[in-house]
């Protein structure tokens, strides 16, 4: 799972379609003209902002590997505390350090058709390749647990243990201890406590469906206390109650778990977590969109003068045609959001001579949709698969404002800069139905750190030659551009610290 707001550093180019002499690509086109669009982008990040502070993308994966970081260990901590009598005992696999990097590359293919001088309709389909790379390193200092040797290795111990308890029960039933009331009481207590111990150890070590993937090492405090508890029982059975044949000990690992063993346990598709670590890659379409662009005013580059005033607006609907982040991949990123968006954008251009500025604003209403997620906070990067549930996700709405000054080096070529600020509200999450609810788990934890805002800066160049679309012009009309964008500050929840490179090419063809 990747958390935080969608980065809205999209270059919004809403333009008057008829007399396009400027250097920023128009969204609209003249009536009867079809525009073919290819917009490319490459995003990369290995850090993120959280509450305004920059930190590594893999920060949540870093720390002591105990039940805080790996909640699946918590039930086994309880068993060990009960078996050993050591209050506060916790399994610890060592200190985990993580390095993570994500990148998204892709292209947006689009068509825009001019219907009238003021109205154009468009459709766009993104194609994306998403890759997340994660490297885990484990420092065994302080570790007290290693890989469980497995049910087969524990079979001799549990076989002898079970036989001893069966023998003890038979001797009690046969009256072997009736002549000595104290001895009979000891036998009954030993049978009861031995049964509880058997169940606890079998759940911890030997049951193929419940056994912990990690258990105390033989030389650790927990391992020593566990072995002492078993030895005390064996002495009572053999010396005090005359039940022999139980001399084996549970099989405990000699060394702490390695990084590969921890990663393998987390990634086991049949295990309790089932999250693939390492590198994950998805190539798929993104969220397609369709909409209408409307020119409101156009008094730009008129009468041989550069500059003037221009205003336009655009409305679109974004469809959930992409794929959400996979629930079986660590730090996964998807190609889409999984729900529908309604978006409005507006732009006003002001300029005189070679200098101008574009003012933009946008609002995105993100509609609710049903999605499948592991219902756990972002601070638990390894949630178990039994937390998978269908939830109703209503993402927070997004607003954006941008100021984009530009300087014309030539009539068809300009330098452009940008300062943009966007803000996203907090998500609302509930279970899709009562049947989907996980007892004791609040779906609202998925909304943590989803409200955020960020400021972005960018710099680039843009080329726009209207060619034959302009009265007296010749040649193929073409728009092209390139820009580099960075987030300079963020606040609130989690925001990827993205390096973004964009490129654009648009060609125009007359169809009637």
RAMORA-V168264 format. One record per residue. N is the residue number from 1. RES is the residue in one letter. SS is DSSP state (~ for helix, > for strand, _ for the rest). PSI is psi in radians with two decimals (999 if undefined). OMEGA is omega as a letter, one per 20 degrees, with the letter a starting at -180 (999 if undefined). Layout:
n=N res=RES ss=SS psi=PSI omega=OMEGA
n=N res=RES ss=SS psi=PSI omega=OMEGA
//
This chain:
n=1 res=X ss=_ psi=2.32 omega=r
n=2 res=X ss=_ psi=2.28 omega=a
n=3 res=X ss=_ psi=2.83 omega=r
n=4 res=X ss=_ psi=3.13 omega=a
n=5 res=X ss=_ psi=2.74 omega=r
n=6 res=X ss=_ psi=2.33 omega=r
n=7 res=X ss=_ psi=2.06 omega=a
n=8 res=X ss=_ psi=0.70 omega=r
n=9 res=X ss=_ psi=0.88 omega=a
n=10 res=X ss=_ psi=2.29 omega=r
n=11 res=X ss=_ psi=1.80 omega=a
n=12 res=X ss=_ psi=1.99 omega=a
n=13 res=X ss=_ psi=1.57 omega=r
n=14 res=X ss=_ psi=2.17 omega=a
n=15 res=X ss=_ psi=2.62 omega=r
n=16 res=X ss=_ psi=2.31 omega=a
n=17 res=X ss=_ psi=-0.35 omega=a
n=18 res=X ss=_ psi=-0.72 omega=a
n=19 res=X ss=_ psi=1.08 omega=a
n=20 res=X ss=_ psi=1.60 omega=r
n=21 res=X ss=_ psi=-0.01 omega=a
n=22 res=X ss=_ psi=-3.11 omega=a
n=23 res=X ss=_ psi=-0.05 omega=r
n=24 res=X ss=_ psi=2.37 omega=a
n=25 res=X ss=_ psi=2.33 omega=r
n=26 res=X ss=_ psi=2.62 omega=r
n=27 res=X ss=_ psi=-0.79 omega=r
n=28 res=X ss=_ psi=2.85 omega=r
n=29 res=X ss=_ psi=2.79 omega=r
n=30 res=X ss=_ psi=2.76 omega=r
n=31 res=X ss=_ psi=2.38 omega=r
n=32 res=X ss=_ psi=0.07 omega=a
n=33 res=X ss=> psi=2.36 omega=r
n=34 res=X ss=> psi=2.25 omega=r
n=35 res=X ss=> psi=2.26 omega=r
n=36 res=X ss=> psi=2.26 omega=a
n=37 res=X ss=> psi=2.39 omega=r
n=38 res=X ss=> psi=1.92 omega=r
n=39 res=X ss=> psi=2.19 omega=r
n=40 res=X ss=> psi=2.64 omega=r
n=41 res=X ss=> psi=2.62 omega=r
n=42 res=X ss=> psi=2.08 omega=r
n=43 res=X ss=> psi=2.45 omega=r
n=44 res=X ss=> psi=2.41 omega=r
n=45 res=X ss=> psi=2.48 omega=r
n=46 res=X ss=_ psi=0.12 omega=r
n=47 res=X ss=> psi=2.98 omega=r
n=48 res=X ss=> psi=2.82 omega=r
n=49 res=X ss=> psi=2.37 omega=r
n=50 res=X ss=> psi=2.06 omega=a
n=51 res=X ss=_ psi=0.64 omega=r
n=52 res=X ss=_ psi=-0.07 omega=a
n=53 res=X ss=> psi=2.40 omega=r
n=54 res=X ss=> psi=2.34 omega=r
n=55 res=X ss=> psi=2.91 omega=a
n=56 res=X ss=> psi=2.60 omega=r
n=57 res=X ss=_ psi=-0.54 omega=a
n=58 res=X ss=_ psi=0.34 omega=a
n=59 res=X ss=~ psi=-0.73 omega=a
n=60 res=X ss=~ psi=-0.29 omega=a
n=61 res=X ss=~ psi=-0.06 omega=a
n=62 res=X ss=_ psi=2.39 omega=r
n=63 res=X ss=> psi=-3.08 omega=r
n=64 res=X ss=> psi=2.25 omega=a
n=65 res=X ss=_ psi=1.42 omega=r
n=66 res=X ss=_ psi=-2.83 omega=a
n=67 res=X ss=_ psi=-0.24 omega=r
n=68 res=X ss=_ psi=-0.79 omega=a
n=69 res=X ss=_ psi=-0.58 omega=a
n=70 res=X ss=_ psi=1.45 omega=a
n=71 res=X ss=~ psi=-0.37 omega=a
n=72 res=X ss=~ psi=-0.31 omega=r
n=73 res=X ss=~ psi=-0.30 omega=a
n=74 res=X ss=~ psi=-0.81 omega=r
n=75 res=X ss=~ psi=-0.55 omega=a
n=76 res=X ss=~ psi=-0.52 omega=r
n=77 res=X ss=~ psi=-0.74 omega=a
n=78 res=X ss=~ psi=-0.75 omega=r
n=79 res=X ss=~ psi=-0.80 omega=a
n=80 res=X ss=~ psi=-0.67 omega=r
n=81 res=X ss=~ psi=-0.67 omega=r
n=82 res=X ss=~ psi=-0.68 omega=a
n=83 res=X ss=~ psi=-0.75 omega=a
n=84 res=X ss=~ psi=-0.35 omega=a
n=85 res=X ss=_ psi=0.18 omega=a
n=86 res=X ss=_ psi=1.72 omega=r
n=87 res=X ss=_ psi=2.43 omega=r
n=88 res=X ss=_ psi=0.03 omega=r
n=89 res=X ss=_ psi=2.36 omega=r
n=90 res=X ss=_ psi=2.45 omega=r
n=91 res=X ss=_ psi=2.41 omega=a
n=92 res=X ss=_ psi=2.18 omega=a
n=93 res=X ss=_ psi=0.02 omega=a
n=94 res=X ss=_ psi=-3.00 omega=a
n=95 res=X ss=> psi=2.16 omega=a
n=96 res=X ss=> psi=2.31 omega=r
n=97 res=X ss=> psi=2.48 omega=a
n=98 res=X ss=> psi=2.52 omega=r
n=99 res=X ss=> psi=2.21 omega=a
n=100 res=X ss=> psi=2.57 omega=r
n=101 res=X ss=> psi=2.46 omega=r
n=102 res=X ss=> psi=2.57 omega=r
n=103 res=X ss=> psi=2.54 omega=r
n=104 res=X ss=> psi=2.14 omega=r
n=105 res=X ss=> psi=2.61 omega=a
n=106 res=X ss=> psi=-3.12 omega=r
n=107 res=X ss=> psi=2.58 omega=r
n=108 res=X ss=> psi=2.06 omega=r
n=109 res=X ss=> psi=2.28 omega=a
n=110 res=X ss=> psi=2.77 omega=r
n=111 res=X ss=> psi=2.38 omega=r
n=112 res=X ss=> psi=2.30 omega=a
n=113 res=X ss=> psi=2.20 omega=r
n=114 res=X ss=> psi=2.13 omega=a
n=115 res=X ss=_ psi=-0.83 omega=r
n=116 res=X ss=_ psi=-3.08 omega=r
n=117 res=X ss=_ psi=-0.36 omega=a
n=118 res=X ss=_ psi=-0.22 omega=a
n=119 res=X ss=> psi=2.35 omega=r
n=120 res=X ss=> psi=2.54 omega=r
n=121 res=X ss=> psi=2.63 omega=a
n=122 res=X ss=> psi=2.82 omega=r
n=123 res=X ss=> psi=2.53 omega=a
n=124 res=X ss=> psi=2.52 omega=r
n=125 res=X ss=> psi=1.97 omega=r
n=126 res=X ss=> psi=2.57 omega=r
n=127 res=X ss=> psi=2.23 omega=a
n=128 res=X ss=> psi=2.58 omega=r
n=129 res=X ss=> psi=2.11 omega=a
n=130 res=X ss=> psi=2.26 omega=a
n=131 res=X ss=> psi=2.35 omega=r
n=132 res=X ss=> psi=2.21 omega=r
n=133 res=X ss=> psi=2.29 omega=a
n=134 res=X ss=> psi=2.27 omega=r
n=135 res=X ss=> psi=2.23 omega=a
n=136 res=X ss=> psi=2.37 omega=r
n=137 res=X ss=> psi=2.31 omega=a
n=138 res=X ss=> psi=2.15 omega=r
n=139 res=X ss=> psi=2.02 omega=a
n=140 res=X ss=_ psi=-0.05 omega=r
n=141 res=X ss=_ psi=2.22 omega=r
n=142 res=X ss=_ psi=-0.05 omega=a
n=143 res=X ss=_ psi=2.51 omega=r
n=144 res=X ss=_ psi=0.23 omega=a
n=145 res=X ss=> psi=2.61 omega=r
n=146 res=X ss=> psi=-3.05 omega=a
n=147 res=X ss=> psi=2.32 omega=r
n=148 res=X ss=_ psi=2.18 omega=a
n=149 res=X ss=_ psi=-0.33 omega=r
n=150 res=X ss=_ psi=2.82 omega=a
n=151 res=X ss=~ psi=-0.68 omega=a
n=152 res=X ss=~ psi=-0.68 omega=a
n=153 res=X ss=~ psi=-0.41 omega=a
n=154 res=X ss=~ psi=-0.21 omega=a
n=155 res=X ss=~ psi=-0.81 omega=a
n=156 res=X ss=~ psi=-0.72 omega=a
n=157 res=X ss=~ psi=-0.87 omega=a
n=158 res=X ss=~ psi=-0.51 omega=r
n=159 res=X ss=~ psi=-0.85 omega=r
n=160 res=X ss=~ psi=-0.68 omega=r
n=161 res=X ss=~ psi=-0.85 omega=a
n=162 res=X ss=~ psi=-0.72 omega=r
n=163 res=X ss=~ psi=-0.72 omega=r
n=164 res=X ss=~ psi=-0.77 omega=r
n=165 res=X ss=~ psi=-0.67 omega=r
n=166 res=X ss=~ psi=-0.74 omega=r
n=167 res=X ss=~ psi=-0.77 omega=r
n=168 res=X ss=~ psi=-0.76 omega=r
n=169 res=X ss=~ psi=-0.69 omega=r
n=170 res=X ss=~ psi=-0.68 omega=a
n=171 res=X ss=~ psi=-0.62 omega=r
n=172 res=X ss=~ psi=-0.78 omega=a
n=173 res=X ss=~ psi=-0.56 omega=a
n=174 res=X ss=_ psi=-0.08 omega=r
n=175 res=X ss=_ psi=0.38 omega=a
n=176 res=X ss=_ psi=-0.41 omega=a
n=177 res=X ss=_ psi=0.18 omega=a
n=178 res=X ss=_ psi=-0.50 omega=a
n=179 res=X ss=_ psi=-0.33 omega=a
n=180 res=X ss=_ psi=1.70 omega=a
n=181 res=X ss=~ psi=-0.66 omega=a
n=182 res=X ss=~ psi=-0.70 omega=r
n=183 res=X ss=~ psi=-0.66 omega=r
n=184 res=X ss=~ psi=-0.73 omega=r
n=185 res=X ss=~ psi=-0.73 omega=r
n=186 res=X ss=~ psi=-0.73 omega=a
n=187 res=X ss=~ psi=-0.77 omega=a
n=188 res=X ss=~ psi=-0.72 omega=r
n=189 res=X ss=~ psi=-0.75 omega=a
n=190 res=X ss=~ psi=-0.71 omega=r
n=191 res=X ss=~ psi=-0.75 omega=a
n=192 res=X ss=~ psi=-0.89 omega=a
n=193 res=X ss=~ psi=-0.60 omega=r
n=194 res=X ss=~ psi=-0.65 omega=r
n=195 res=X ss=~ psi=-0.73 omega=r
n=196 res=X ss=~ psi=-0.76 omega=r
n=197 res=X ss=~ psi=-0.73 omega=r
n=198 res=X ss=~ psi=-0.83 omega=a
n=199 res=X ss=~ psi=-0.75 omega=r
n=200 res=X ss=~ psi=-0.83 omega=a
n=201 res=X ss=~ psi=-0.60 omega=r
n=202 res=X ss=~ psi=-0.71 omega=r
n=203 res=X ss=~ psi=-0.62 omega=a
n=204 res=X ss=~ psi=-0.72 omega=a
n=205 res=X ss=~ psi=-0.66 omega=a
n=206 res=X ss=~ psi=-0.40 omega=a
n=207 res=X ss=_ psi=2.08 omega=a
n=208 res=X ss=_ psi=-0.43 omega=a
n=209 res=X ss=_ psi=-0.36 omega=a
n=210 res=X ss=_ psi=-0.20 omega=a
n=211 res=X ss=_ psi=2.50 omega=r
n=212 res=X ss=_ psi=2.42 omega=r
n=213 res=X ss=_ psi=-0.35 omega=a
n=214 res=X ss=> psi=2.38 omega=a
n=215 res=X ss=> psi=2.88 omega=a
n=216 res=X ss=> psi=2.50 omega=r
n=217 res=X ss=_ psi=2.70 omega=a
n=218 res=X ss=_ psi=-0.59 omega=a
n=219 res=X ss=_ psi=-0.04 omega=a
n=220 res=X ss=_ psi=2.91 omega=r
n=221 res=X ss=~ psi=-0.73 omega=r
n=222 res=X ss=~ psi=-0.75 omega=r
n=223 res=X ss=~ psi=-0.72 omega=r
n=224 res=X ss=~ psi=-0.75 omega=r
n=225 res=X ss=~ psi=-0.66 omega=r
n=226 res=X ss=~ psi=-0.80 omega=a
n=227 res=X ss=~ psi=-0.64 omega=r
n=228 res=X ss=~ psi=-0.67 omega=r
n=229 res=X ss=~ psi=-0.73 omega=r
n=230 res=X ss=~ psi=-0.75 omega=a
n=231 res=X ss=~ psi=-0.68 omega=r
n=232 res=X ss=~ psi=-0.74 omega=r
n=233 res=X ss=~ psi=-0.76 omega=a
n=234 res=X ss=~ psi=-0.69 omega=r
n=235 res=X ss=~ psi=-0.77 omega=r
n=236 res=X ss=~ psi=-0.79 omega=a
n=237 res=X ss=~ psi=-0.84 omega=a
n=238 res=X ss=~ psi=-0.76 omega=a
n=239 res=X ss=~ psi=-0.80 omega=a
n=240 res=X ss=~ psi=-0.47 omega=a
n=241 res=X ss=_ psi=-0.02 omega=r
n=242 res=X ss=_ psi=0.48 omega=r
n=243 res=X ss=_ psi=1.78 omega=a
n=244 res=X ss=_ psi=-3.03 omega=r
n=245 res=X ss=_ psi=0.07 omega=r
n=246 res=X ss=_ psi=1.63 omega=a
n=247 res=X ss=_ psi=-0.19 omega=a
n=248 res=X ss=_ psi=2.80 omega=r
n=249 res=X ss=_ psi=2.76 omega=r
n=250 res=X ss=_ psi=2.60 omega=r
n=251 res=X ss=_ psi=2.00 omega=r
n=252 res=X ss=_ psi=2.57 omega=a
n=253 res=X ss=_ psi=2.62 omega=r
n=254 res=X ss=_ psi=-0.52 omega=a
n=255 res=X ss=_ psi=2.69 omega=r
n=256 res=X ss=_ psi=2.81 omega=r
n=257 res=X ss=_ psi=2.58 omega=r
n=258 res=X ss=_ psi=2.94 omega=r
n=259 res=X ss=~ psi=-0.70 omega=r
n=260 res=X ss=~ psi=-0.67 omega=r
n=261 res=X ss=~ psi=-0.67 omega=r
n=262 res=X ss=~ psi=-0.80 omega=r
n=263 res=X ss=~ psi=-0.69 omega=r
n=264 res=X ss=~ psi=-0.71 omega=r
n=265 res=X ss=~ psi=-0.69 omega=r
n=266 res=X ss=~ psi=-0.65 omega=a
n=267 res=X ss=~ psi=-0.21 omega=a
n=268 res=X ss=_ psi=2.00 omega=a
n=269 res=X ss=_ psi=-0.32 omega=r
n=270 res=X ss=_ psi=0.06 omega=a
n=271 res=X ss=_ psi=3.14 omega=a
n=272 res=X ss=_ psi=-0.32 omega=a
n=273 res=X ss=_ psi=-1.02 omega=r
n=274 res=X ss=_ psi=0.69 omega=r
n=275 res=X ss=_ psi=2.09 omega=a
n=276 res=X ss=> psi=2.22 omega=r
n=277 res=X ss=_ psi=-3.04 omega=a
n=278 res=X ss=_ psi=-2.39 omega=a
n=279 res=X ss=> psi=2.35 omega=r
n=280 res=X ss=> psi=2.53 omega=a
n=281 res=X ss=> psi=2.37 omega=r
n=282 res=X ss=> psi=2.27 omega=r
n=283 res=X ss=> psi=2.06 omega=a
n=284 res=X ss=> psi=2.99 omega=r
n=285 res=X ss=> psi=2.76 omega=r
n=286 res=X ss=_ psi=-2.81 omega=r
n=287 res=X ss=_ psi=1.98 omega=a
n=288 res=X ss=_ psi=2.72 omega=r
n=289 res=X ss=> psi=2.69 omega=r
n=290 res=X ss=> psi=2.60 omega=a
n=291 res=X ss=> psi=-2.95 omega=a
n=292 res=X ss=> psi=2.38 omega=r
n=293 res=X ss=> psi=2.34 omega=a
n=294 res=X ss=> psi=2.22 omega=r
n=295 res=X ss=> psi=2.19 omega=a
n=296 res=X ss=> psi=-0.75 omega=r
n=297 res=X ss=> psi=2.56 omega=r
n=298 res=X ss=> psi=1.69 omega=r
n=299 res=X ss=> psi=0.97 omega=a
n=300 res=X ss=> psi=2.34 omega=r
n=301 res=X ss=_ psi=0.88 omega=r
n=302 res=X ss=_ psi=2.60 omega=r
n=303 res=X ss=_ psi=0.54 omega=r
n=304 res=X ss=_ psi=0.06 omega=a
n=305 res=X ss=_ psi=2.48 omega=r
n=306 res=X ss=_ psi=2.56 omega=r
n=307 res=X ss=> psi=-2.83 omega=a
n=308 res=X ss=> psi=-2.53 omega=a
n=309 res=X ss=> psi=2.46 omega=r
n=310 res=X ss=> psi=2.52 omega=r
n=311 res=X ss=> psi=2.47 omega=r
n=312 res=X ss=> psi=2.84 omega=r
n=313 res=X ss=> psi=2.72 omega=a
n=314 res=X ss=> psi=2.40 omega=r
n=315 res=X ss=> psi=2.44 omega=a
n=316 res=X ss=> psi=2.82 omega=r
n=317 res=X ss=> psi=2.31 omega=a
n=318 res=X ss=> psi=2.19 omega=a
n=319 res=X ss=_ psi=2.64 omega=r
n=320 res=X ss=_ psi=1.08 omega=a
n=321 res=X ss=_ psi=-0.18 omega=r
n=322 res=X ss=_ psi=-2.99 omega=r
n=323 res=X ss=_ psi=2.33 omega=r
n=324 res=X ss=_ psi=2.87 omega=r
n=325 res=X ss=_ psi=2.32 omega=a
n=326 res=X ss=_ psi=2.50 omega=a
n=327 res=X ss=_ psi=-0.03 omega=r
n=328 res=X ss=_ psi=0.36 omega=r
n=329 res=X ss=> psi=2.44 omega=r
n=330 res=X ss=_ psi=2.29 omega=r
n=331 res=X ss=_ psi=0.67 omega=a
n=332 res=X ss=_ psi=2.61 omega=r
n=333 res=X ss=_ psi=2.38 omega=r
n=334 res=X ss=_ psi=3.10 omega=r
n=335 res=X ss=_ psi=-0.04 omega=r
n=336 res=X ss=_ psi=3.04 omega=a
n=337 res=X ss=_ psi=-0.27 omega=r
n=338 res=X ss=_ psi=0.14 omega=r
n=339 res=X ss=_ psi=2.94 omega=a
n=340 res=X ss=_ psi=2.51 omega=r
n=341 res=X ss=> psi=2.55 omega=r
n=342 res=X ss=> psi=2.24 omega=a
n=343 res=X ss=> psi=2.44 omega=r
n=344 res=X ss=> psi=2.39 omega=r
n=345 res=X ss=> psi=2.61 omega=r
n=346 res=X ss=> psi=2.69 omega=a
n=347 res=X ss=> psi=2.46 omega=r
n=348 res=X ss=> psi=2.24 omega=r
n=349 res=X ss=> psi=2.31 omega=r
n=350 res=X ss=> psi=2.42 omega=a
n=351 res=X ss=> psi=2.82 omega=r
n=352 res=X ss=> psi=2.10 omega=a
n=353 res=X ss=_ psi=-2.29 omega=a
n=354 res=X ss=_ psi=-0.11 omega=a
n=355 res=X ss=> psi=2.43 omega=r
n=356 res=X ss=> psi=3.03 omega=r
n=357 res=X ss=> psi=2.50 omega=r
n=358 res=X ss=> psi=2.28 omega=r
n=359 res=X ss=> psi=2.22 omega=a
n=360 res=X ss=> psi=2.62 omega=r
n=361 res=X ss=> psi=2.62 omega=a
n=362 res=X ss=> psi=2.66 omega=r
n=363 res=X ss=> psi=2.25 omega=r
n=364 res=X ss=> psi=2.05 omega=r
n=365 res=X ss=> psi=1.91 omega=a
n=366 res=X ss=> psi=1.96 omega=a
n=367 res=X ss=_ psi=2.77 omega=a
n=368 res=X ss=_ psi=2.68 omega=r
n=369 res=X ss=> psi=2.74 omega=r
n=370 res=X ss=> psi=2.22 omega=r
n=371 res=X ss=> psi=2.83 omega=r
n=372 res=X ss=> psi=2.19 omega=a
n=373 res=X ss=> psi=2.81 omega=r
n=374 res=X ss=> psi=2.05 omega=a
n=375 res=X ss=_ psi=1.57 omega=a
n=376 res=X ss=_ psi=2.63 omega=r
n=377 res=X ss=_ psi=2.79 omega=a
n=378 res=X ss=_ psi=-0.34 omega=r
n=379 res=X ss=_ psi=-0.13 omega=r
n=380 res=X ss=_ psi=1.55 omega=a
n=381 res=X ss=_ psi=-0.20 omega=a
n=382 res=X ss=_ psi=0.97 omega=a
n=383 res=X ss=_ psi=2.57 omega=a
n=384 res=X ss=_ psi=2.75 omega=a
n=385 res=X ss=~ psi=-0.30 omega=r
n=386 res=X ss=~ psi=-0.04 omega=r
n=387 res=X ss=~ psi=0.02 omega=r
n=388 res=X ss=> psi=2.28 omega=a
n=389 res=X ss=> psi=2.73 omega=r
n=390 res=X ss=> psi=2.20 omega=a
n=391 res=X ss=> psi=2.69 omega=r
n=392 res=X ss=> psi=1.93 omega=a
n=393 res=X ss=> psi=2.13 omega=r
n=394 res=X ss=> psi=1.64 omega=a
n=395 res=X ss=_ psi=2.63 omega=r
n=396 res=X ss=_ psi=2.54 omega=r
n=397 res=X ss=_ psi=2.74 omega=a
n=398 res=X ss=> psi=2.32 omega=r
n=399 res=X ss=> psi=2.61 omega=a
n=400 res=X ss=> psi=2.57 omega=r
n=401 res=X ss=> psi=2.46 omega=a
n=402 res=X ss=> psi=2.53 omega=r
n=403 res=X ss=> psi=2.14 omega=a
n=404 res=X ss=> psi=1.57 omega=r
n=405 res=X ss=> psi=2.58 omega=r
n=406 res=X ss=> psi=2.72 omega=a
n=407 res=X ss=> psi=2.16 omega=a
n=408 res=X ss=> psi=2.00 omega=r
n=409 res=X ss=> psi=-0.64 omega=r
n=410 res=X ss=> psi=3.03 omega=a
n=411 res=X ss=_ psi=-0.56 omega=a
n=412 res=X ss=_ psi=0.09 omega=a
n=413 res=X ss=> psi=2.37 omega=a
n=414 res=X ss=> psi=2.69 omega=r
n=415 res=X ss=> psi=2.45 omega=a
n=416 res=X ss=> psi=2.39 omega=r
n=417 res=X ss=> psi=3.00 omega=a
n=418 res=X ss=> psi=2.46 omega=r
n=419 res=X ss=> psi=2.10 omega=a
n=420 res=X ss=> psi=2.55 omega=r
n=421 res=X ss=> psi=2.20 omega=r
n=422 res=X ss=> psi=2.73 omega=a
n=423 res=X ss=> psi=2.43 omega=r
n=424 res=X ss=> psi=2.39 omega=r
n=425 res=X ss=_ psi=3.01 omega=a
n=426 res=X ss=_ psi=2.45 omega=r
n=427 res=X ss=_ psi=2.71 omega=r
n=428 res=X ss=> psi=2.27 omega=a
n=429 res=X ss=> psi=2.35 omega=r
n=430 res=X ss=> psi=2.83 omega=r
n=431 res=X ss=> psi=2.54 omega=a
n=432 res=X ss=_ psi=-0.58 omega=r
n=433 res=X ss=_ psi=2.96 omega=r
n=434 res=X ss=~ psi=-0.58 omega=a
n=435 res=X ss=~ psi=-0.42 omega=a
n=436 res=X ss=~ psi=-0.23 omega=a
n=437 res=X ss=_ psi=2.42 omega=r
n=438 res=X ss=_ psi=2.06 omega=a
n=439 res=X ss=_ psi=2.28 omega=r
n=440 res=X ss=_ psi=0.05 omega=a
n=441 res=X ss=_ psi=2.08 omega=a
n=442 res=X ss=_ psi=2.10 omega=r
n=443 res=X ss=~ psi=-0.28 omega=r
n=444 res=X ss=~ psi=-0.26 omega=r
n=445 res=X ss=~ psi=-0.39 omega=r
n=446 res=X ss=~ psi=-0.27 omega=a
n=447 res=X ss=~ psi=-0.08 omega=a
n=448 res=X ss=_ psi=2.35 omega=r
n=449 res=X ss=_ psi=0.44 omega=r
n=450 res=X ss=_ psi=-0.39 omega=r
n=451 res=X ss=_ psi=2.26 omega=a
n=452 res=X ss=> psi=2.88 omega=r
n=453 res=X ss=> psi=2.77 omega=a
n=454 res=X ss=> psi=2.71 omega=r
n=455 res=X ss=> psi=2.35 omega=a
n=456 res=X ss=> psi=2.57 omega=r
n=457 res=X ss=> psi=2.63 omega=r
n=458 res=X ss=> psi=2.80 omega=r
n=459 res=X ss=> psi=2.52 omega=a
n=460 res=X ss=> psi=-3.04 omega=r
n=461 res=X ss=> psi=2.66 omega=r
n=462 res=X ss=> psi=2.49 omega=a
n=463 res=X ss=> psi=2.28 omega=r
n=464 res=X ss=> psi=2.00 omega=r
n=465 res=X ss=> psi=1.87 omega=a
n=466 res=X ss=_ psi=-0.27 omega=r
n=467 res=X ss=~ psi=-2.25 omega=a
n=468 res=X ss=~ psi=-0.16 omega=r
n=469 res=X ss=~ psi=-0.35 omega=r
n=470 res=X ss=_ psi=2.47 omega=r
n=471 res=X ss=_ psi=2.14 omega=a
n=472 res=X ss=_ psi=-0.08 omega=a
n=473 res=X ss=_ psi=2.82 omega=r
n=474 res=X ss=_ psi=2.87 omega=r
n=475 res=X ss=_ psi=2.95 omega=a
n=476 res=X ss=_ psi=2.14 omega=r
n=477 res=X ss=_ psi=2.37 omega=a
n=478 res=X ss=> psi=2.49 omega=r
n=479 res=X ss=> psi=2.51 omega=r
n=480 res=X ss=> psi=2.71 omega=r
n=481 res=X ss=> psi=2.85 omega=r
n=482 res=X ss=> psi=2.47 omega=r
n=483 res=X ss=> psi=2.65 omega=r
n=484 res=X ss=> psi=2.35 omega=a
n=485 res=X ss=> psi=2.50 omega=r
n=486 res=X ss=> psi=2.57 omega=r
n=487 res=X ss=> psi=2.23 omega=a
n=488 res=X ss=> psi=-0.37 omega=r
n=489 res=X ss=> psi=2.72 omega=r
n=490 res=X ss=> psi=2.76 omega=r
n=491 res=X ss=> psi=2.91 omega=r
n=492 res=X ss=> psi=-2.21 omega=a
n=493 res=X ss=_ psi=-2.52 omega=a
n=494 res=X ss=> psi=2.27 omega=r
n=495 res=X ss=> psi=2.18 omega=r
n=496 res=X ss=> psi=2.36 omega=r
n=497 res=X ss=_ psi=1.46 omega=a
n=498 res=X ss=_ psi=2.37 omega=r
n=499 res=X ss=> psi=2.20 omega=a
n=500 res=X ss=> psi=2.29 omega=r
n=501 res=X ss=> psi=2.29 omega=a
n=502 res=X ss=> psi=2.56 omega=r
n=503 res=X ss=> psi=2.65 omega=a
n=504 res=X ss=> psi=2.45 omega=r
n=505 res=X ss=> psi=2.25 omega=a
n=506 res=X ss=> psi=2.28 omega=a
n=507 res=X ss=> psi=2.56 omega=a
n=508 res=X ss=> psi=2.44 omega=r
n=509 res=X ss=> psi=2.38 omega=r
n=510 res=X ss=> psi=2.28 omega=a
n=511 res=X ss=_ psi=-0.30 omega=r
n=512 res=X ss=_ psi=999 omega=999
//
